[in-house]
């Protein structure tokens, strides 16, 4: 049975700081959702204020993530041995 990769993460609980091990897919999912929310927020700000805003980096991360998911099977990265 294959083990899933885990990431050691800092957690702040008030005055206490500890580390926990979280599955890597959870961290990747949170990163993706954060970028989508931030990218949509920059679009909303630009639409309401008629000013130029940033936001290219958010959409570049989302595009890279989607492109990686599309190409990963072609490189055999999701292969179960």
C-alpha positions in Angstrom: 0.0 0.0 0.0 1.3 3.4 -1.0 1.6 6.1 1.6 0.3 9.6 0.8 2.7 12.5 1.1 2.2 14.7 4.1 3.3 18.2 4.9 4.4 19.4 8.3 2.4 22.6 9.0 2.7 25.3 11.7 -0.6 25.9 13.6 -1.1 28.9 15.9 -3.5 28.3 18.8 -3.6 31.6 20.6 -0.3 31.8 22.5 0.6 28.2 21.6 2.4 27.1 18.4 2.5 23.5 17.3 3.1 21.5 14.2 0.8 19.0 12.6 1.1 16.7 9.6 -1.5 17.4 6.9 -2.0 15.5 3.6 -0.4 17.4 0.8 -3.6 17.3 -1.2 -5.3 19.4 1.5 -2.6 22.0 1.3 -2.8 22.1 -2.5 -6.6 22.4 -2.4 -6.4 25.3 0.1 -3.8 27.0 -2.1 -6.0 26.6 -5.2 -9.1 27.9 -3.4 -7.2 30.9 -1.9 -6.0 31.8 -5.4 -9.5 31.5 -6.9 -11.0 33.7 -4.2 -8.2 36.3 -4.5 -8.4 36.3 -8.3 -12.2 36.8 -8.2 -11.8 39.6 -5.6 -9.4 41.5 -7.9 -11.9 41.2 -10.8 -14.7 42.5 -8.5 -12.5 45.4 -7.4 -11.6 46.4 -10.9 -15.2 46.2 -12.0 -16.5 48.4 -9.2 -13.8 51.0 -9.1 -12.9 51.4 -12.8 -9.2 51.2 -11.9 -6.4 48.9 -12.9 -5.6 46.4 -10.3 -3.1 43.5 -10.1 -4.2 39.9 -9.9 -2.2 38.4 -12.8 -0.3 36.2 -10.3 -3.4 34.6 -9.0 -4.6 33.6 -12.4 -1.1 32.5 -13.4 -1.1 30.1 -10.4 -4.6 28.8 -11.3 -3.5 28.3 -14.9 -0.4 26.5 -13.9 -2.3 24.2 -11.5 -4.9 23.3 -14.2 -2.1 22.8 -16.8 -0.2 20.5 -14.4 -3.3 18.4 -13.7 -3.9 18.0 -17.5 -0.2 17.1 -18.2 0.5 14.8 -15.1 -1.3 11.8 -16.5 0.7 12.1 -19.8 3.9 11.9 -17.8 2.6 9.0 -15.8 2.6 10.8 -12.5 -0.8 9.3 -11.3 0.3 5.7 -12.2 -0.5 3.2 -9.5 2.3 0.6 -9.2 
